[in-house]
Amino acid sequence: MKKKIFITGSGSGLGLIIAKKLRDKNYNVIVNARNKQNKKKLLKFFSFKNIIVADLNIEKDRISASKKIKKNFNTIDVMICNAGGNIKNNSNSLSAWNRIIDKNFWTTVNSVLNFEKFIKNNGKIICISSICGKEYIDGAPVNYSVAKSAVNSFVKFYSHQISSSNKSINAILPGNLMFNGSVWDKKMKNNKRSVKNFIRKNVPINQFGEVESIMNMIYYIINQNNNFLNGSLLTLDGGQTRSL
């Protein structure tokens, strides 16, 4: 039987790429977008019943999403918490801080606490975080870094609680990812020389990360026969971070 994988924040960007790659590997993928505009795009790749339109920070949306999962799938094997990211015109204002924390930290917590009940025995939760939450990264917004640090702490601490139900939670911490439409893709188009200098200076292997590296880690986690891998923060950054 196909494993059922629910991916939050998969209406575009990295989440959609992950969803399509898992679909191509014959997994039963359930995708999530915050608005109906992305739903039209998702219908090109996924069936109607596999698309959940919901802002997972809104209670009524979480209730609606829960009902759809219960009706169409009953249980899920894996949940990938991918919802997050930066915001336009990020600043040091209180408003920007609140939006960043909501978008990255609270969306993750709300997703885990709300959908954990659907995850089967020996099921997995994978949170897509960032090396920005592991240590100070030059150029990374402070509010975004703090939000990702909170996600990493949540994964580490919550792993003790979730293990009692024979489930696991882990996080993948990517470094500088290059794919069409990514932040680094846009930066490269704006100032190629500056970006190359940054990578040369900060990343020992002198190259960007690829989505395939994340996929290999996802495949590894979801195919574990047990949950001994639990509460781990798995760094994929080409050696960029320096802390132990």
Salt bridges, closest charged atoms under 4 A:
ASP24 OD1 - ARG23 NH2 2.81
ASP61 OD1 - LYS60 NZ 3.38
ASP77 OD1 - LYS120 NZ 3.31
ASP185 OD2 - LYS189 NZ 3.46
GLU212 OE1 - LYS21 NZ 3.32
